[in-house]
């Protein structure tokens, strides 16, 4: 069982918007920064969002992040078939004194 | 451009020690950042293993801590992972990555990953 909870799967049509949730607690999301990763099959994860809502250079503004209390959300607008991937949230857990990840969410663009 | 590359045996026998090294280019590991290991069992999600700061400070996944050693070799600009007493449950793709020193849990550069299979 992952410390952070994500829905196993989400789906939406091309051009639409989708959100992926990540639920935690005060020891992790509630008091630390959240990152989001995109992973295609057979490849390493790629950092999409850091510091809750910042995008590394080269990440399109179709990807956005937000945090409220002990939950975080990844938003993707203008969905493309190329966005089909697994998405993970991650953060520091101050009680465990370790990095924790969500179980991952598979995005299907119908 | 920062690049990381994992190296080590792809097959380890049960009860033995898994040893991996992550070579870093484009950045001196003694200059800053945490340097971490993350694994992913086949068909499953990401699991944090451990990180080490350039000063030597470490952090570990509590569930693996008793079996994990992470270390830095600044002269070779690489860092290493040892996982002892492995079982089939340790079969996974192992990634090394650079972690933000003020943004723990934010891994901005990753190696390509290396599959380690535990089998006799």
Interface residues (C-beta under 8 A of the other chain):
Chain A: X2 X32 X33 X34 X35 X37 X43 X44 X45 X46 X47 X50 X51 X56 X86 X88 X90 X91 X92 X96 X97 X98 X99 X100 X101 X102 X103 X104
Chain B: X36 X38 X45 X46 X47 X48 X51 X59 X60 X61 X62 X95 X97 X99 X100 X103 X104 X105 X106 X107 X108 X110 X111 X112 X113
